[in-house]
């Protein structure tokens, strides 16, 4: 079990570093003498048109938030499905503790924010402090290295995945302003068509890419945020490999390798007369590539293909496009900006640990769940504090929740301050809760 989690942790640490660099560059650019160019650049219009039927006219910032982030949420959807089918969320006994912890980590921060903003012009931002940034949270947890029990790492991952699922539901239900039923029906039809292709055994990715783009386009025009299309397409991706195909794959692989061996030996012996142009080698190599793909489920294959572009390209670009807050006296001195920043920061720093710990305690107390082996309540509380690191999805919800730039700026300031405080406090609490010397078996 240790190897995939180790690889995942390594990926998330690297992603968190790039994400942080993107945020720092955005802040520096927005507050530099060339700060106006930051806003002008991300508001540059970019249109894509296919005849008279399909036209998408968005700014660069909207292409990032609606387009690139749909790919991000597509990967999130696949990760959630894998956990629900065969991972930590696949059984009730293992799933209840992180699910209920995530539920508390959403309800309490939203309640704290609403307490400060109830009835005010910025009340719609209650969803901002609900989100946990898995990349930063996991990276922060890894700072303490082998002292952290594997069961606590798994709890944090499952908690963040359940948190992502809740955030997706909040975006779909509460941050959709107007719905156009015709476009929504066409998007639903595209999803049904994807499902039927799955059942028919279609494994070529090109038809799914075409239908997926259609679903994204119609979802965008329906009024539902376009990233929901990515999530739903991720849920529809098959995550199993037919058992009866294993022996067939092995036999085909053995035959392809033998053919490759014969061709290579023949080329070495008589290069002028055997396989001129490399056609036989190409065919054998192509067969091996197809076999490698078919040995994985479509979900696993796509996650392995997309996880690095998402982590190392899409998320840093998203941070660069959304973290540029102008920190001048007009922003910091605005009462509403400070009020929103306070509500968001308190929701992250106080609401997350209170909600996660309280609901996890209730789950154990009522017998719905039990503490993982080697984990105590101090560790659970510290993990709840680290769950207050909100960045990617929190900034994403900020863009959906606020039209007023003052409110949006205050929300971003609150996210940055709250995340920094949650990181420092979480590491301090966790360091005191962990045993001094923990040997982690590999």
N, C-alpha and C positions, 0 to 999 in steps of 0.2 A: 504493500500500500504506500510505502514511503516515496517511491520513485515518481509517480505522477504528481503527487503533491509537491515534491521538491522541484520538479520542472515547472509546475504552475507558479510556485513562489518565485522562482528565478525570473520567469517572464514578467510577473507583476512588479517585482522590484525595478527591473529595467524600465518598464512602462511608466512607473511612478516617477522615476527620475526625468524622463522625457516630458511627462505631463507637467512636472514642476518647472522645467526649463521653459516650456511653452507659456505657462502662466507668468513667469518672471519677465520673459521677453514682451509679452502683451502689456504688462504693467509699465515696464520701462518705456516702451514705444508710445503708449497712450499719454504718459506724463513727460515726454521729451519735448524739445522744441518743435519736433515734427509730429506732435500728437494729433493734429487735424488730419494728417494723412492716414492715420490708423482707421478713423471712422470712415473717411472717404474710400479707402481701399475695400473695406468689408461691405460697403454699400454699393460697390460697383455692380451694375446689372449684368446678368448673363442669361440669355434666352436659348432654349432648345426647341426647335419646331420640326415636326414631321408632317408635311402636308398641311391641311387645314383642320385635321382632327385633333392632333396632339401638340399643344403649345405649353411650355413651362417657362415663365419669366420670373426669375428670382434674383435677389442680390447674392453676392458671394457668401455672406453670412448665413442666408437662408439655405443656400445649397449645402453648406456645412451642417447646419442644424436639422434640415429636413432630408437631405440626401445622404451625406456621409454617415450621419448618425443612424439612419435606417439600417445601414450595414452593421454598425455597432450593435443595435438592438436585435438584428437578425442573429448575430453570434450569441447575444445574451439569451434570446429565446431558445436557441439550441442547447446552451449550457443548462438552462432551467429544465428543459425537457429531459436531458440526460440524467440530471439529479432526481427528477420525479420518477423516471422509469427504472434506473439502476443505481442511483447514487445515495447520498445521505438523506434525501427526502423521499426515498422509495418505500419506506416502511414507517408506520405510525410511531413506533417506539423511538426510532432515531430522529424522526422529523419534528416531533412536537416541540422539543426544547428550542431549536433554532427558529421554528415557525412562530411560536408564541413570543419568543424574545424579539423577533423582528416586528411582530404586530405591536408589541408594547413600544418598541423603538420608533414606530411611526405615529402611534396615537398620542403619546405624551408630548413629543416635540411639537406636533401640530396643535395640541391643546395649549401649550405654553405660548406659541406664536399668536394663537387666536386670543388668548387672555390679554395680550398687549395691544392687539390691533382690531379687536372686535368692533364692528360697526364703522371702522375707519376706511379711508380710501385705499389702504394697502392690505385689507383683510384677505384678499384673494391669494396672498402668498403663503398660506398655511402649509402648502405642500413642499415648500423649499427645504425646511430642516428635517424632513422625513427621510431623506436619501443618504445612503452610506456609499462612499467611494471605495470600492473593493481594492483597487490598485494601491492607494495610499494606506489603507488600513492594514492590508497584508504586509506591505513593505515596512510599516512601523512595527508590526509584530515580529518581523524577522530580525529586527535590530538586536533582540535579546538572544538570538541564536538557539543553541541546543537546550537552553534552560526552559524553553516553551514546550510543553507536552504536545505530541502530535494530535491528541484528542482536542486540545484547545484550538489548534490551527484549523482542524476540520470543523469545529463549532463555528468559528468566525467565517469560514468560507460558506457554510450552509446558511448562516445568519444573513450574510451579504446577498446570497442568491435569493433567499426568501424576501429580503428587503427590496431587491430589484423587481421581483414579481409584483410586490405591492405598489411600488412606484409606477410600474407600467399600468396597473389597474387605475391608479389615481389619475395619471395623464389621460387615459382613454375616457374615463367617466367624467372627471371634474374640469378638465382643461380643454374640452371641446365646446366651442362657442356656438356654432351653427352646423347643422347636418343637412346635406343634400342627399335625399334618399336614392335618387337615380344613380348618382356616382357610387354611393355606398353599395347599392345592389350589384353594380357591375364589378366592384372590388370583391364582393362576396362570391360572385360567379367565378371570378378568377381563382379564388382560393379553393372553391369546389373543384374546378378543373385541375388544379394542382393535386388535390387529393385523389381524383380519379386517375391521373397519370401515375401516381404512386401505386395505386392498387393494380393498375395495368402492367406494372413492372418496367415503366420507362425509367432508364437510368442515365441517359444522356443529359448533361446539364444545360445545354442550349435551350431546349423548350422551357425549362423552368426559369431560366434567366429572362426570356422574353415575357412569359406570363407574370413573373415577379415584377418586372418593370411596369407592366400594365396595371397590376394590383397597386403598386406604389403610386402611379399616376392618378388612378381613380380614387384612392384613399386620400391623396392630397387635395383633390377637388371636392371631396365629400364634406370637408370641414373637420373630420377626424384627423389628428396629427399623423403625418405620413409615416413616422417611425413605428406606429402600431402595425403597419403592414409588414415591416421587418420582423417584428415579434411573432406575428401569426404565421408567417412563412417559416420561421424557425421552428415553431411548434409542429408544423406539418412535415418537417424533414424526417425521414425514417431513421431510426437509431439502432436497428438490428440487422444482422447478417443471417441469411437463411442457413440453417445448420446443415442441410443436405448438400449445400454447395461446397463445403469445406474440402471434401475428398476430391471433388472435381477440380477445384482450384489448385490443389496440390499436384494432381496429375498433369494439368495443363502447364503449371509452372515448371515441373520437371521436364516436360517435353520441350518447352521453350528454351530452358537452359541447355538442354542437350543439343538442340538445334543451333543455338548461339555458339556452343563449344565447337561443333562440327564446322560451322562457317568460319570461325576465327582460325582454327587449325588449318583449314583449307586455304584461306587467304594467306596465311604465313608460309605455307609450303609452295603454293603456286599462285602468286598474287595476280598474274596476268590473265589467268584463265578461270578463276573462281570468283563469283559474286562481284563482278565489275559494277561499279556504281553503288555498291553497298546495299542493294535492294533487299537481299535476304537478311542481312544484319539489321536493317531498319525494321523489317517485319518482325524478327525475333525480339528486338528491343521494344517495339510497340506492344507486342503481346505481353511482355513482362510489365510494362507500365499499366496496361489494362488490368492485369491480374493484381498488381499492387493496389490499385484503386478498388477493385471488387472485393479484396480481402477485408476492407473496412466498410462499416456502414456509411451511407451518404452523410449522416450527421457528423461522424468522427472525421471523415475525409474533409468536409467543408470547414469544420472547426480548426483542424490542423493547417489548412490552407489559409484561412482568414485571420486567425488569432494574432499573428505577428503584424500583418498590415494594419489591423485595427489598433493593436497596442502601440505600435511604433510610428504610425502615420496618422490615422484618423483621430485618435484621442489627443495627441499633441496639437494637431491643427485645430481641433475643437477648443482646446484651452487657449490657443493663440487668438482665436476669433471671439472668445467670450469673456476672457478674464481682464480685458483692458479697461479698468476703472480709472477715471480721472480723479486723482486725489488732490483736489485744490480746495481752497476755502469755501467756494460756492457749493461744493458737494458736502464736505465735512461739516460745514456750518449750517446745512439745511436740516431743520428739526425732523422732517419726515424721513430723510435718509438715515439719520442717526437712530430714529425710532425703529425703523425696519431692520437696521443692522443689529440693534440690541436684541430684538425679538428673534431674529434668525440665529445669532450667536448663542443666546441662552437656550434656544431649542436644541441646538447641536450639543452644547457643552453639558447642560443639565438634563434636558429631556431624554436624550439617547440613553445615558447610563441608567437613569431612573426607570425608564420604560423597559429596557432590556432586562435589567436585574429583577424588577418587580414581577414582570410577567413570567420570566423564567422560574422565579421562586414559587409563584402560584402554580405553574405547571408541575413542578416537583412536589409541592405540598399536596396537591389534589390527586397525585398518582398518575397524571397523564404522561409524565416523563421522569427521567432520572439523570443526575449529574454524570457526565462522562468520567471514565476512570482517570484518576490523577488530576482532576479539576476540582477546585474549591470555589466558594462563593466570592472570595476576593478576586480570583482570576476572571470569573464571570462578570463582575462589576468592572474590572479593568478593560475587558473586551467590550463592554457596553460603552465605556469612555472612548475607546478607539473607534467604535462605530459612529461616533460623532464627527468623524472626519468626512465631511461632505464636500464634494467638488464636482465631478463630471455631471451626474444626474441633477445635483442641486443647482448648478449653473443652467442646466437644460430647463428645469422647471422655472427658474427665474425668467428666462426668455419667454416662456409661455404665460406666466402669471402677471407680468407687469408690462403695461404700455407706457407708463410714465418713466422717463429716464432717471428721475431722482429716486423713485422707488427701486428701480433695477440696480442703480449704483449702490444704494444702501444695502440691498440684499447681497450683492457680490462682496461688499466689504464685510458684512456679517459672516458670510461663508468662509472668507479667508481668515478672519480673526478666530472664528469658532473652530476651524479645522486646525489651526496652529496650536491653540490652547488644548484641544482634545488630544492632539498628538503628544504634546509634552506631558499633560496630566495622565494620559493613559499609560505611557511608558513608565512614569514614576510609580503609579499604583501597581502596575503589573510586576515591575521589578521587586517591589516589596512583598508581593503575594507569592512569587515563585520561589521554589527551593533554591538554595545557593548553588548547588551542584546537581544538575539533572542529567542523567545519561539517557540519551535517546537512542533506542535500538533502530537499526536501519533494516 
